[in-house]
């Protein structure tokens, strides 16, 4: 199966570990990713608030490139790990399919670059492919170092399943939970798995952003989680990088590891910690998880 891969801007900066671990995990599963050539920013959520049409055009250029690179494939699959990118590209795809006026304006803009989007691309999230296509059985077969004894709070954020619930439930998503269980980990039952982390508020209205992130971290800790697994670079950044400031703001020290779910998969697969970007985490994984990763890394590199 051929999967085209849209890295997104964050994979080149704050979310680099996400991109590294996604590529490593898919390769380990025998489903290597082919990076989309000449991809551009998806327009993300900030651009959408300024000019919806221009944001659609930015996303549509990527979709048109995917159609071209997909060749004769009737419905090319474009793997999009970042939650904001996934929402932006998925929204553009759906709006262009449903609104002829928008489609004509966007394609008119794309024509200046010799492109046209026909609407054939399937925008896919790694969680969707891992659970519904590659399958949990194959994931379980690859486990060398089970995550037994680790309590994981699966945090989806607010963009993966809302407003579109193409591969999971809007209110109680379970795809990440299923993967963690397949890895031998224990999933924490908690009510905040789709609560907003504050998003860009941490850079504009910091108090409100910190409060939203703190609620998530505090509830995960209260439920006995030893690590939070997420699928969004901005969520990971907000929850991990502001913990010292949140501790001072709310008078309670916080030391909660926040990793990308693909990093935890890679740890269980015994992949090299370097390939998974574990060295990029500001709050290290629990010592027991690190020990598993180190053991796996020595095994792979030997």
C-alpha positions as CSV (number, residue, x, y, z in Angstrom):
1,X,0.0,0.0,0.0
2,X,1.4,3.4,-1.0
3,X,0.9,6.2,1.5
4,X,1.8,9.8,0.6
5,X,2.9,11.8,3.6
6,X,2.3,15.5,4.4
7,X,4.7,16.5,7.2
8,X,3.3,19.9,8.0
9,X,5.3,22.9,9.3
10,X,5.5,21.8,12.9
11,X,7.4,18.6,11.9
12,X,10.2,20.9,11.0
13,X,10.3,22.7,14.4
14,X,8.4,22.2,17.7
15,X,6.9,18.9,16.6
16,X,10.0,17.4,15.0
17,X,9.8,14.3,17.3
18,X,6.3,13.6,16.0
19,X,7.5,13.5,12.4
20,X,10.5,11.4,13.2
21,X,8.4,8.9,15.2
22,X,5.6,8.7,12.6
23,X,8.1,7.9,9.8
24,X,9.9,5.3,12.0
25,X,6.7,3.5,13.1
26,X,5.3,3.2,9.6
27,X,8.6,1.9,8.3
28,X,8.7,-0.7,11.1
29,X,5.2,-1.8,10.1
30,X,6.2,-2.3,6.5
31,X,4.2,0.8,5.3
32,X,6.9,3.4,4.4
33,X,5.7,6.9,3.8
34,X,6.5,8.8,0.6
35,X,6.8,12.5,1.4
36,X,4.6,14.9,-0.7
37,X,6.9,16.8,-3.0
38,X,7.0,20.6,-2.8
39,X,4.4,20.7,-0.1
40,X,3.4,24.0,1.5
41,X,1.8,25.3,4.7
42,X,-1.8,24.0,5.0
43,X,-3.1,27.4,6.1
44,X,-3.7,26.1,9.6
45,X,-6.3,27.6,11.9
46,X,-4.8,31.1,12.2
47,X,-4.9,31.7,8.4
48,X,-8.5,30.4,8.3
49,X,-9.6,33.2,10.6
50,X,-8.1,35.8,8.2
51,X,-9.1,34.5,4.8
52,X,-11.0,31.3,4.5
53,X,-10.7,31.2,0.8
54,X,-6.9,31.7,0.8
55,X,-6.6,29.0,3.5
56,X,-8.6,26.6,1.3
57,X,-6.3,27.4,-1.6
58,X,-3.2,26.7,0.4
59,X,-4.6,23.3,1.4
60,X,-5.9,22.6,-2.0
61,X,-2.5,23.0,-3.6
62,X,-1.3,20.2,-1.4
63,X,-4.2,18.1,-2.3
64,X,-3.7,18.7,-6.0
65,X,0.0,17.8,-5.6
66,X,-1.0,14.6,-3.9
67,X,-3.3,13.7,-6.8
68,X,-0.5,14.3,-9.3
69,X,2.1,12.3,-7.2
70,X,-0.4,9.6,-6.6
71,X,-0.3,8.8,-10.4
72,X,-2.9,6.3,-11.5
73,X,-4.2,5.7,-8.0
74,X,-7.9,6.4,-8.0
75,X,-8.0,7.7,-4.5
76,X,-4.5,8.6,-3.2
77,X,-4.1,8.4,0.6
78,X,-2.4,11.4,2.1
79,X,-1.2,10.7,5.7
80,X,-1.4,13.9,7.8
81,X,-0.2,13.5,11.5
82,X,-0.7,17.1,12.7
83,X,-4.2,17.7,14.1
84,X,-4.4,21.3,12.7
85,X,-3.1,20.2,9.3
86,X,-5.4,17.2,9.3
87,X,-8.4,19.5,10.0
88,X,-7.3,22.1,7.5
89,X,-6.8,19.7,4.6
90,X,-9.9,17.7,5.4
91,X,-12.0,20.8,5.6
92,X,-10.7,22.1,2.3
93,X,-11.4,18.7,0.7
94,X,-15.0,18.6,2.0
95,X,-15.8,22.3,1.2
96,X,-14.5,22.0,-2.4
97,X,-16.6,18.9,-2.8
98,X,-19.8,20.5,-1.5
99,X,-19.5,24.1,-2.7
100,X,-19.0,24.6,-6.4
101,X,-18.4,28.3,-6.1
102,X,-15.5,27.8,-3.7
103,X,-14.1,25.0,-5.9
104,X,-14.2,27.1,-9.0
105,X,-12.4,30.0,-7.2
106,X,-9.8,27.8,-5.7
107,X,-9.1,25.9,-8.9
108,X,-8.9,29.2,-10.8
109,X,-6.1,30.2,-8.4
110,X,-4.4,26.9,-8.7
111,X,-4.4,27.1,-12.5
112,X,-1.8,29.8,-12.2
113,X,0.6,27.1,-11.1
114,X,-0.7,24.5,-13.6
115,X,-2.7,22.7,-10.9
116,X,-6.3,21.6,-10.4
117,X,-7.8,19.6,-7.6
118,X,-10.3,16.9,-8.8
119,X,-11.3,15.9,-5.3
120,X,-9.9,12.4,-5.3
121,X,-7.5,12.5,-2.3
122,X,-8.4,10.8,1.0
123,X,-7.0,12.8,3.9
124,X,-6.0,10.2,6.5
125,X,-4.8,10.4,10.1
126,X,-2.2,7.9,11.2
127,X,-4.6,6.7,14.0
128,X,-7.1,5.8,11.3
129,X,-4.6,3.9,9.2
130,X,-3.0,2.1,12.1
131,X,-6.2,0.8,13.6
132,X,-8.5,0.4,10.6
133,X,-6.1,-0.6,7.9
134,X,-2.8,-1.9,9.2
135,X,-4.6,-3.4,12.2
136,X,-4.1,-4.0,15.8
137,X,-3.0,-7.6,15.3
138,X,0.0,-6.5,13.2
139,X,0.8,-3.8,15.8
140,X,0.7,-6.4,18.6
141,X,3.0,-8.7,16.6
142,X,5.7,-6.0,16.4
143,X,5.8,-5.4,20.2
144,X,9.1,-6.4,21.7
145,X,9.0,-4.3,24.9
146,X,5.4,-4.1,26.2
147,X,4.3,-1.0,28.0
148,X,3.0,-3.2,30.9
149,X,2.5,-1.2,34.1
150,X,2.4,2.2,32.4
151,X,-0.8,4.2,32.8
152,X,-1.4,6.3,29.7
153,X,-3.9,9.1,29.4
154,X,-4.8,9.3,25.7
155,X,-5.4,12.9,24.8
156,X,-6.9,13.5,21.3
157,X,-7.4,17.3,21.5
158,X,-10.3,19.2,20.0
159,X,-9.5,19.0,16.3
160,X,-9.0,15.4,15.3
161,X,-12.7,14.3,15.6
162,X,-14.5,17.7,15.5
163,X,-16.2,18.9,13.5
164,X,-15.6,15.8,11.4
165,X,-15.7,12.3,12.9
166,X,-14.5,10.4,9.9
167,X,-12.7,7.6,11.8
168,X,-13.6,7.9,15.5
169,X,-16.3,9.1,17.8
170,X,-16.6,12.8,18.4
171,X,-17.1,12.6,22.1
172,X,-15.4,9.4,23.1
173,X,-12.7,8.6,20.6
174,X,-11.0,5.2,21.2
175,X,-8.4,4.6,18.4
176,X,-5.5,5.7,20.5
177,X,-6.8,3.8,23.5
178,X,-6.9,0.6,21.4
179,X,-3.3,1.1,20.2
180,X,-2.0,1.6,23.8
181,X,-3.8,-1.6,24.9
182,X,-2.3,-3.4,22.0
183,X,1.2,-2.3,23.2
184,X,0.5,-3.7,26.6
185,X,-0.1,-0.4,28.4
186,X,-3.0,0.5,30.7
187,X,-5.4,3.2,29.4
188,X,-6.6,5.8,32.0
189,X,-10.3,6.4,31.9
190,X,-10.8,10.1,32.0
191,X,-13.3,12.7,30.7
192,X,-10.9,15.3,29.2
193,X,-9.5,13.4,26.2
194,X,-11.1,15.9,23.7
195,X,-10.9,19.1,25.9
196,X,-9.1,22.0,24.3
197,X,-5.5,22.6,25.6
198,X,-5.8,26.3,25.0
199,X,-4.3,26.2,21.5
200,X,-2.7,29.5,20.6
201,X,-4.1,31.2,23.7
202,X,-0.8,30.6,25.5
203,X,0.8,33.1,23.1
204,X,-2.1,35.7,23.3
205,X,-4.1,35.4,26.5
206,X,-1.6,33.4,28.5
207,X,-3.6,33.1,31.8
208,X,-6.6,31.5,30.0
209,X,-4.3,29.2,28.0
210,X,-2.4,28.0,31.0
211,X,-5.6,27.4,32.9
212,X,-6.9,25.1,30.2
213,X,-3.7,23.2,29.9
214,X,-3.4,22.9,33.7
215,X,-6.9,21.4,34.0
216,X,-5.8,18.6,31.6
217,X,-2.5,17.9,33.3
218,X,-4.0,18.0,36.8
219,X,-6.9,15.6,35.9
220,X,-4.5,13.2,34.2
221,X,-2.3,13.2,37.4
222,X,-5.4,12.9,39.6
223,X,-6.4,9.7,37.6
224,X,-3.0,8.2,38.2
225,X,-1.6,8.6,34.7
226,X,2.2,8.2,34.3
227,X,2.3,9.8,30.8
228,X,0.0,11.6,28.5
229,X,-0.1,10.5,24.9
230,X,-1.1,13.0,22.3
231,X,-1.5,13.3,18.5
232,X,-1.1,17.1,18.1
233,X,2.1,19.1,18.1
234,X,0.5,22.2,19.6
235,X,-1.2,20.2,22.3
236,X,2.1,18.5,23.1
237,X,3.9,21.8,23.2
238,X,1.3,23.5,25.5
239,X,1.1,20.6,27.9
240,X,4.8,20.0,28.2
241,X,6.6,23.3,27.8
242,X,4.6,25.4,30.3
243,X,4.6,23.1,33.2
244,X,7.0,25.1,35.3
245,X,5.0,28.3,34.7
246,X,1.7,26.5,35.5
247,X,3.3,25.2,38.7
248,X,4.0,28.7,39.8
249,X,0.7,30.1,38.6
250,X,-1.4,27.4,40.4
251,X,0.8,26.7,43.3
252,X,1.3,23.0,42.5
253,X,4.4,21.5,41.0
254,X,3.8,19.6,37.7
255,X,6.0,17.0,36.2
256,X,3.9,15.0,33.7
257,X,5.6,13.5,30.6
258,X,3.7,14.3,27.4
259,X,4.7,12.2,24.4
260,X,3.4,11.6,21.0
261,X,1.5,8.3,20.7
262,X,3.9,7.3,17.9
263,X,6.8,7.6,20.3
264,X,5.2,5.2,22.6
265,X,4.5,2.8,19.8
266,X,8.1,3.0,18.8
267,X,9.3,2.3,22.3
268,X,7.1,-0.8,22.5
269,X,8.5,-1.9,19.1
270,X,12.1,-1.6,20.4
271,X,13.1,1.2,18.0
272,X,16.0,3.4,18.6
273,X,15.2,6.3,21.1
274,X,17.0,8.7,18.7
275,X,14.8,7.7,15.8
276,X,11.8,8.4,17.9
277,X,13.0,11.8,19.0
278,X,12.8,10.9,22.7
279,X,15.8,13.2,23.3
280,X,13.6,16.1,22.3
281,X,11.2,15.8,25.2
282,X,11.6,18.5,27.9
283,X,9.9,16.3,30.5
284,X,11.5,12.8,30.1
285,X,9.4,9.7,30.0
286,X,9.1,7.7,33.2
287,X,12.4,5.9,34.0
288,X,10.8,2.5,33.4
289,X,9.7,3.6,29.9
290,X,13.1,5.1,29.2
291,X,14.7,1.8,30.2
292,X,12.5,-0.1,27.8
293,X,13.5,2.4,25.0
294,X,17.2,2.2,25.8
295,X,17.0,-1.6,25.8
296,X,15.2,-1.6,22.5
297,X,17.7,0.9,21.0
298,X,20.6,-1.3,22.0
299,X,18.8,-4.3,20.5
300,X,18.2,-2.5,17.2
301,X,21.6,-1.0,16.9
302,X,23.5,-4.2,17.8
